[in-house]
């Protein structure tokens, strides 16, 4: 079971191989070494692991154990990092607006550069005018993120 078996009824009803039983026994040994299981629990679970016939019987033995090597502090740190990432993530509507603004800006810059390169007279840099809606979008983004952060703190 080096690869985690998906939790689907049809997979769990499949018969387990000796290598799968051995992998579960190794995970149980790691849990014992980390102090997550008592010696009695370890003996009982290893006995059940080698007696298991299906993946479902094996998965039950490690369902309440984290991956080997993960401490509670690491699990909490990962959860906190995920929460911070979610807080920084922009709402979909703002992501769409920024994408549209960026695409329009790129097209305008390319057209302006081509016109400037092919015409002998000076051309006004009209893409500068895209900074106005860009600034409005930036202010809106900051406002939305501020409101979201205030709601999370409550």
Phi, psi and omega in degrees: 000036178304322173265133181295130180282132178297144182272081176232142182305320183292329178283318182295337180274354179288153180284141180272151178264168178299324179296323177295317179297319180294319178299318178294319178299323178293320177296321178294322177297318178297321179294323176296314180298328180276354179085015180277338180235146172280167181297323178296316178297318180300311180301316181295315182291322179294319177300315179294326180296315181285345177267349184293145178250332184238166176298324180301317179295327179284316184295329178298327184290336182240010184297328183264011182248138174285171177302146179302140177090351179270125175267168178298324179295321179292321178297315179295322179295320178294319178295318179295320179296320178295321178295320178294320177297318179295325180291326181280338183297134179281149173298153184303320181299318179291324178297320179295315180298317178296322179296315179297315180298317179295319179294316178297319178297317180296315179298315180298318179295318180294315179297316180298318180296319179294317179295316180297323181287333185260345181254141183279340181270162180289135181249132177298134180283078184297336178299345178299329182294342176288348177292333180295305177293332177295319178294319178297320178293321178296316178298317179297317180298314179298318179298314181297316180295323178296315179297317179298318180293322178294321179293324180293325182287339182283000000 
